């Protein structure tokens, strides 16, 4: 009876681990959210969709950048510089982020919620390698008008 419970618990634990891995994988493959201010560039290479994108939310408190492909075996990289200003304290600054991964890479700006700071520009650099072909965009830019 105890062996039966141990086997059943082991199977349930294994299923839980597999489900957790699937949820994590889906989160990694989800595209960057739609931003009020954004610049997307899309292309297709050897039947693989490739998207370079960056953007800033309407409240200017968050932003992100991504290099995405429809192939999980494609190599991707994204780096972004998020520029902010604080009109109350008359200061400006920037925050760099970068990531490389297979299939897709995304970076997110630090949240400025609860501060006087607002993002006004993001410049990102993108690389995607699909079947020996490398696509790049070294200066994708979104500026809040």
Phi, psi and omega in degrees: 000318179294321179298322180297317179294318180297317179296315180297316178296323178296317178296315179298319178296318177299317178296321178296318178296316179298316179298319179297319179296319179297317179297315179298317180297320179294322179295321180292330184268352179294139181289161176302144179295161174288130178250154178298318178247113182208158177228105176256145172230125182238147182208166174229129180231123180050041179078002179257126177282139180230134179227130170250133184204145168215164181186171180227137180292160181301327178277357179061025180258347179218166177191176180194172177212146181215151164239117186233141172227158178277358180251122180291348180263357177286144178272133181227155177208142173217139170226145183216149173243119180259121183259133180232159174223152177238098184291338180286315182261004178053051177232159178220159178190186180209162182221120180269147175217148175205155178199145173229141183195170174275140177087301179201154177224137179218145174231150182233139177290149174299141180292136178256011179302136180086005178238171175276354184286149176220137173285136179236347181203145171225133175238125183233154177241135187230142174220132173225130178247118183237113177051042179089350177263131180249124175254137180224155168212106186278353185207055175290126189233134171236129179235132177284126183292000000 
